[in-house]
């Protein structure tokens, strides 16, 4: 599955992933391969990008939107900071 995390200024992440956990406005949710099409608002919280079952990176966001379509996840956020 492909993931892109974009801000108005730059592309934060682009690549093949195993899954992603996102902070929805009423709770967290996870997207895995072959997820049904989806558009959702995101709240303040942490995005966890799982590159594979053992490696992940995380970003904190203040909100945004996510779209899932044809095994591609596009995350649009106003700003994000990578968490180590």
N, CA and C atoms as a LAMMPS dump frame, in Angstrom:
ITEM: TIMESTEP
0
ITEM: NUMBER OF ATOMS
252
ITEM: BOX BOUNDS ff ff ff
-5.0000000000000000e+02 5.0000000000000000e+02
-5.0000000000000000e+02 5.0000000000000000e+02
-5.0000000000000000e+02 5.0000000000000000e+02
ITEM: ATOMS id mol type element x y z
1 1 1 N 0.856 -1.163 0
2 1 2 C 0 0 0
3 1 3 C 0.906 1.231 0
4 2 1 N 0.514 2.248 -0.742
5 2 2 C 1.285 3.494 -0.826
6 2 3 C 0.705 4.546 0.113
7 3 1 N 1.606 5.343 0.709
8 3 2 C 1.196 6.427 1.608
9 3 3 C 1.923 7.704 1.213
10 4 1 N 1.175 8.813 1.217
11 4 2 C 1.747 10.148 1.094
12 4 3 C 1.205 11.003 2.229
13 5 1 N 2.108 11.684 2.925
14 5 2 C 1.719 12.652 3.946
15 5 3 C 2.206 14.005 3.446
16 6 1 N 1.248 14.921 3.232
17 6 2 C 1.547 16.215 2.626
18 6 3 C 1.125 17.373 3.519
19 7 1 N 1.954 18.418 3.539
20 7 2 C 1.591 19.701 4.142
21 7 3 C 1.555 20.722 3.01
22 8 1 N 1.068 21.933 3.249
23 8 2 C 1.093 22.946 2.188
24 8 3 C 2.525 23.28 1.727
25 9 1 N 3.509 23.079 2.593
26 9 2 C 4.889 23.436 2.274
27 9 3 C 5.687 22.311 1.619
28 10 1 N 5.427 21.039 2.026
29 10 2 C 6.29 19.964 1.536
30 10 3 C 5.66 18.588 1.721
31 11 1 N 6.306 17.602 1.13
32 11 2 C 5.914 16.209 1.285
33 11 3 C 6.712 15.638 2.46
34 12 1 N 6.02 15.182 3.509
35 12 2 C 6.693 14.644 4.688
36 12 3 C 7.088 13.187 4.524
37 13 1 N 6.252 12.429 3.837
38 13 2 C 6.532 11.004 3.672
39 13 3 C 5.882 10.528 2.387
40 14 1 N 6.578 9.641 1.695
41 14 2 C 6.025 8.996 0.516
42 14 3 C 6.685 7.637 0.391
43 15 1 N 5.884 6.588 0.316
44 15 2 C 6.471 5.272 0.164
45 15 3 C 5.502 4.143 0.411
46 16 1 N 6.022 2.944 0.257
47 16 2 C 5.273 1.706 0.47
48 16 3 C 5.241 1.405 1.966
49 17 1 N 4.063 1.055 2.488
50 17 2 C 3.914 0.781 3.92
51 17 3 C 3.086 -0.478 4.142
52 18 1 N 3.153 -0.974 5.386
53 18 2 C 2.325 -2.094 5.822
54 18 3 C 0.96 -1.599 6.297
55 19 1 N 0.956 -0.473 7.034
56 19 2 C -0.28 0.094 7.571
57 19 3 C -0.021 1.45 8.201
58 20 1 N -1.105 2.135 8.561
59 20 2 C -0.984 3.449 9.194
60 20 3 C -2.102 3.614 10.221
61 21 1 N -1.748 4.169 11.382
62 21 2 C -2.725 4.485 12.426
63 21 3 C -2.905 5.998 12.438
64 22 1 N -4.169 6.429 12.48
65 22 2 C -4.5 7.845 12.359
66 22 3 C -5.425 8.305 13.478
67 23 1 N -5.304 9.594 13.896
68 23 2 C -6.187 10.128 14.935
69 23 3 C -7.462 10.722 14.326
70 24 1 N -8.518 9.963 14.266
71 24 2 C -9.796 10.485 13.786
72 24 3 C -10.365 11.486 14.775
73 25 1 N -11.384 12.217 14.37
74 25 2 C -11.946 13.23 15.263
75 25 3 C -12.752 12.621 16.41
76 26 1 N -13.187 11.349 16.267
77 26 2 C -13.899 10.696 17.375
78 26 3 C -13.176 9.438 17.852
79 27 1 N -11.91 9.284 17.456
80 27 2 C -11.116 8.147 17.904
81 27 3 C -10.132 7.693 16.843
82 28 1 N -9.141 6.958 17.285
83 28 2 C -8.105 6.469 16.376
84 28 3 C -8.618 5.334 15.507
85 29 1 N -8.022 5.185 14.323
86 29 2 C -8.346 4.064 13.454
87 29 3 C -7.106 3.678 12.655
88 30 1 N -7.136 2.485 12.085
89 30 2 C -5.991 1.948 11.36
90 30 3 C -6.398 1.567 9.944
91 31 1 N -5.509 1.801 9.013
92 31 2 C -5.741 1.438 7.621
93 31 3 C -4.685 0.423 7.216
94 32 1 N -5.139 -0.706 6.704
95 32 2 C -4.258 -1.749 6.206
96 32 3 C -4.516 -1.949 4.718
97 33 1 N -3.713 -2.789 4.094
98 33 2 C -3.823 -3.034 2.657
99 33 3 C -5.244 -3.439 2.258
100 34 1 N -5.655 -2.97 1.078
101 34 2 C -6.961 -3.254 0.482
102 34 3 C -8.135 -2.722 1.308
103 35 1 N -7.921 -1.622 2.028
104 35 2 C -8.982 -0.984 2.801
105 35 3 C -10.039 -0.432 1.844
106 36 1 N -11.258 -0.409 2.274
107 36 2 C -12.347 0.176 1.478
108 36 3 C -12.095 1.667 1.268
109 37 1 N -12.606 2.246 0.18
110 37 2 C -12.46 3.689 -0.038
111 37 3 C -13.009 4.474 1.162
112 38 1 N -12.326 5.567 1.494
113 38 2 C -12.654 6.315 2.705
114 38 3 C -12.171 7.748 2.576
115 39 1 N -12.935 8.685 3.103
116 39 2 C -12.498 10.064 3.322
117 39 3 C -12.9 10.399 4.74
118 40 1 N -11.946 10.94 5.527
119 40 2 C -12.229 11.225 6.929
120 40 3 C -11.448 12.44 7.395
121 41 1 N -12.033 13.182 8.331
122 41 2 C -11.33 14.272 8.996
123 41 3 C -10.444 13.679 10.082
124 42 1 N -9.321 14.338 10.329
125 42 2 C -8.397 13.91 11.377
126 42 3 C -8.342 14.96 12.475
127 43 1 N -8.202 14.495 13.698
128 43 2 C -8.073 15.392 14.835
129 43 3 C -6.619 15.538 15.245
130 44 1 N -6.405 16.22 16.349
131 44 2 C -5.065 16.394 16.895
132 44 3 C -4.589 15.063 17.451
133 45 1 N -3.348 14.692 17.159
134 45 2 C -2.826 13.433 17.674
135 45 3 C -1.61 12.959 16.924
136 46 1 N -1.426 11.639 16.913
137 46 2 C -0.226 11.036 16.346
138 46 3 C -0.568 10.121 15.178
139 47 1 N 0.183 10.254 14.101
140 47 2 C 0.115 9.322 12.975
141 47 3 C 1.266 8.343 13.148
142 48 1 N 0.954 7.052 13.151
143 48 2 C 1.991 6.024 13.231
144 48 3 C 2.055 5.307 11.887
145 49 1 N 3.188 5.447 11.211
146 49 2 C 3.399 4.832 9.902
147 49 3 C 4.173 3.533 10.119
148 50 1 N 3.541 2.415 9.789
149 50 2 C 4.189 1.109 9.958
150 50 3 C 4.782 0.685 8.614
151 51 1 N 6.1 0.844 8.49
152 51 2 C 6.776 0.493 7.247
153 51 3 C 6.699 -1.019 6.994
154 52 1 N 6.806 -1.778 8.061
155 52 2 C 6.56 -3.225 8.044
156 52 3 C 6.122 -3.597 9.448
157 53 1 N 6.041 -4.881 9.751
158 53 2 C 5.514 -5.28 11.062
159 53 3 C 6.43 -4.906 12.221
160 54 1 N 7.706 -4.589 11.946
161 54 2 C 8.663 -4.299 13.014
162 54 3 C 9.203 -2.871 13.03
163 55 1 N 9.03 -2.11 11.961
164 55 2 C 9.594 -0.762 11.866
165 55 3 C 8.495 0.269 11.64
166 56 1 N 8.564 1.357 12.417
167 56 2 C 7.566 2.418 12.252
168 56 3 C 8.179 3.778 12.553
169 57 1 N 7.523 4.821 12.052
170 57 2 C 7.856 6.196 12.387
171 57 3 C 6.559 6.895 12.758
172 58 1 N 6.67 8.023 13.447
173 58 2 C 5.464 8.713 13.908
174 58 3 C 5.582 10.219 13.677
175 59 1 N 4.429 10.846 13.494
176 59 2 C 4.313 12.294 13.336
177 59 3 C 3.195 12.774 14.25
178 60 1 N 3.359 13.949 14.853
179 60 2 C 2.248 14.569 15.574
180 60 3 C 1.627 15.611 14.642
181 61 1 N 0.293 15.673 14.673
182 61 2 C -0.428 16.614 13.808
183 61 3 C -1.477 17.363 14.627
184 62 1 N -1.94 18.477 14.079
185 62 2 C -3.012 19.249 14.708
186 62 3 C -4.357 18.997 14.041
187 63 1 N -4.365 18.212 12.976
188 63 2 C -5.599 17.915 12.273
189 63 3 C -5.362 17.881 10.78
190 64 1 N -6.356 17.399 10.059
191 64 2 C -6.244 17.324 8.611
192 64 3 C -7.299 16.397 8.038
193 65 1 N -6.963 15.778 6.907
194 65 2 C -7.881 14.87 6.221
195 65 3 C -7.117 13.684 5.666
196 66 1 N -7.811 12.563 5.5
197 66 2 C -7.228 11.383 4.879
198 66 3 C -8.178 10.876 3.798
199 67 1 N -7.594 10.392 2.701
200 67 2 C -8.365 9.75 1.644
201 67 3 C -7.706 8.412 1.341
202 68 1 N -8.523 7.363 1.259
203 68 2 C -8.055 6.03 0.875
204 68 3 C -8.776 5.652 -0.408
205 69 1 N -7.998 5.331 -1.447
206 69 2 C -8.592 4.967 -2.725
207 69 3 C -7.611 4.097 -3.502
208 70 1 N -8.065 2.93 -3.911
209 70 2 C -7.278 1.999 -4.73
210 70 3 C -5.914 1.691 -4.122
211 71 1 N -5.908 1.354 -2.836
212 71 2 C -4.71 0.948 -2.097
213 71 3 C -3.666 2.072 -1.983
214 72 1 N -4.131 3.334 -2.047
215 72 2 C -3.279 4.492 -1.825
216 72 3 C -3.906 5.36 -0.748
217 73 1 N -3.088 5.755 0.232
218 73 2 C -3.539 6.593 1.336
219 73 3 C -2.893 7.965 1.177
220 74 1 N -3.713 9.009 1.12
221 74 2 C -3.229 10.386 1.036
222 74 3 C -3.663 11.118 2.297
223 75 1 N -2.687 11.644 3.036
224 75 2 C -2.958 12.372 4.274
225 75 3 C -2.556 13.827 4.051
226 76 1 N -3.502 14.737 4.248
227 76 2 C -3.261 16.166 4.089
228 76 3 C -3.377 16.831 5.448
229 77 1 N -2.286 17.465 5.898
230 77 2 C -2.273 18.1 7.214
231 77 3 C -1.733 19.508 7.096
232 78 1 N -2.156 20.377 8.019
233 78 2 C -1.668 21.754 8.019
234 78 3 C -0.198 21.799 8.43
235 79 1 N 0.175 20.984 9.376
236 79 2 C 1.557 20.914 9.852
237 79 3 C 1.779 19.64 10.612
238 80 1 N 3.018 19.162 10.623
239 80 2 C 3.34 17.926 11.332
240 80 3 C 4.79 17.965 11.785
241 81 1 N 5.06 17.263 12.874
242 81 2 C 6.417 17.148 13.411
243 81 3 C 6.719 15.668 13.571
244 82 1 N 7.887 15.239 13.058
245 82 2 C 8.277 13.841 13.231
246 82 3 C 8.692 13.607 14.668
247 83 1 N 8.205 12.5 15.241
248 83 2 C 8.497 12.129 16.613
249 83 3 C 9.517 11 16.577
250 84 1 N 10.579 11.128 17.387
251 84 2 C 11.587 10.056 17.376
252 84 3 C 11.252 8.919 18.309
